[in-house]
Amino acid sequence: MGVDNSLQLEHFHDNFRLEVIRLNEDDMEFDMIGIDAALANALRRILIAELPTMAIEKVLIANNTSVIQDEVLAHRLGLIPLKVDPRMFEYMSENDVPNEKNTIVFKLHSRCERGSSRIKVLSNELQWLPRGSELALSTEKPAVDPTSRPRTYTSFNCSQDSLPEFSNNPIGPKHADIIIAKLGPGQEIELEAHAVKGMGKTHAKWSPVATAWYRMLPEVVLLQEVEGEKAEELVKKCPVKVFDIEDIGKGRKRATVARPRSCTLCRECIRGDDWDKYVTLRRVKDHFIFTIESTGALPPEVLFTEAVKILEGKCERVITELS
């Protein structure tokens, strides 16, 4: 086909560039230039499925008289983004005991009094329990010594808020206004939720991004000069205002490509009246516009850095196996 799709390391080293276009607390847009689509897609898949976060996994329900079933309630709780750095915690296996290094415990107790109107149970009602679970084990026998603390579902050796990472940065939901349930008069929810570390390839609730996607940079080329009324018609045809009018003197005007990045390749500019003889649409095959939207656990630039580290590790393992 006359196209060289081979990947050469020297060419990549000399031509690769990364330009940040937009960066704020929750999302980031940047350009990856001089890179192959396979690497861009590998980075996207790592961001979605292989970066760990903390999410609610186990829900101990003491009382639920709402219209929401226990399983649905637990599922909704698991999808609430938690604002906590997962790098501060360890993974918990089936044989591990929940402790302050692998588990975060929340308590929720909400009640709608009889005679009052319906209420909303919001995510800001999830109360962090830095000392661990407060629910006694169901198999625990009553203690002989009333001053002794009964065994609970966790075994914390210290309070999490005593650790320097969390002393001035309490753990909680990223957003305070997420609706968990609605309670009618006389209905009540009382539960304890345990969050653990996991990855998106296990369940989507552990994905650190709301979305991570890319598109190739559009290339809009004028094949010939478009002047006068034709230029004004071309400007009106584009719904995202890619084209503009340029004054070239002596009352003459011509169309120019002012904002090619905004092009969505909708092809409106080449529909009808032989417009394909004036305009052609292409994609730059090694220029990707990448967007990362974080769920809030980590800033998007940190997610990108961690994803690059994982990609680097994968490449090193491949090189080791090949050698």
Secondary structure, 3 states (H helix, E strand, C coil): CCCCCCCCHHHHHHHCEEEEEEECCCEEEEEEECCCHHHHHHHHHHHHHCCCEEEEEEEEEEEECCCCCHHHHHHHHHCCCEECCHHHCCCCCCCCCCCCCCCEEEEEEEECCCCCCCEEEEHHHCEECCCCCCCECCCCCCCCCCCCCCCECCCCCCCHHHCHHHHCCCCEECCCCCEEEEECCCCEEEEEEEEEEECCCCCHHHCCEEEEEEEEEEEEEECCCCEHHHHHHHHHHCCCCCEEEEEEECCEEEEEECCHHHCCCCCHHHCCCCHHHCEEEEEEEEEEEEEEEECCCCCHHHHHHHHHHHHHHHHHHHHHHHC
